[in-house]
């Protein structure tokens, strides 16, 4: 058996590919470490939000709000048919609602929240 541990290294050799490095052996199990730029996940760039409608494809990733940006706020949905004028609706596209401002008490895993 062989176990390869891929590790993020943005400056890996071989044009970012890196190379496997033998790390050891135990009872016919061989261990390798492999530093590569291809193990680095950049949420904004790599985990895109795409939808498809028939043959049309839409990339909605530019609408996603990220928690690491301090000035980033959720989208607020407007409902002109609402029966309660004080009801607020918060939405984040392809991500959890950011727990700040009016959405601070929204459930941890919600993408949409009514307050």
Buried (B, 14 or more C-beta within 10 A) or exposed (E): EEEEEBEEBEEBEEEBEBEBEEEEEEEEEEBBBBBBBEBBEEEEEEEEBEEEEEEEEEEEBEEBBEEEEEEEBBBEEEEEEEEEEEEBBBBBBBBBBBBBEBBEEBEEEBBBBEE
